[in-house]
């Protein structure tokens, strides 16, 4: 479920679905406004799965949640 394998396509893994969320997160936004943008994506579908994917991205330090807004973490090289 987190990573693709022979039964789960990349698109439906947390890794693939997380990349779709990151694309939509170009500017900081609330959890609910981002949900409205991604809720109809085939790889996300449910709010529970959406929250698990956000948790996954947060654990990987790819997103941050401050002052009620989600935003991408940008790392300087």
ZIJODA-V699569 format. One record per pair of residues at least 24 apart in sequence whose C-alpha atoms are under 8 Angstrom apart, sorted by sequence separation. I is the first residue (numbers start at 1). J is the second residue. D is the distance in whole Angstrom. If there is no record, write none. Layout:
[[I;J;D] [I;J;D]]
//
This chain:
[[17;43;6] [17;44;7] [13;43;8] [12;43;5] [11;43;6] [12;44;8] [18;53;6] [17;53;7] [18;54;7] [31;68;8] [18;56;8] [30;68;6] [31;69;7] [14;53;6] [18;57;7] [30;69;5] [31;70;7] [29;69;5] [30;70;6] [28;69;6] [29;70;5] [14;56;7] [28;70;5] [29;71;7] [28;71;4] [27;71;7] [28;72;7] [25;70;8] [26;71;8] [27;72;8] [25;71;7] [26;72;7] [25;72;7] [22;72;7]]
//
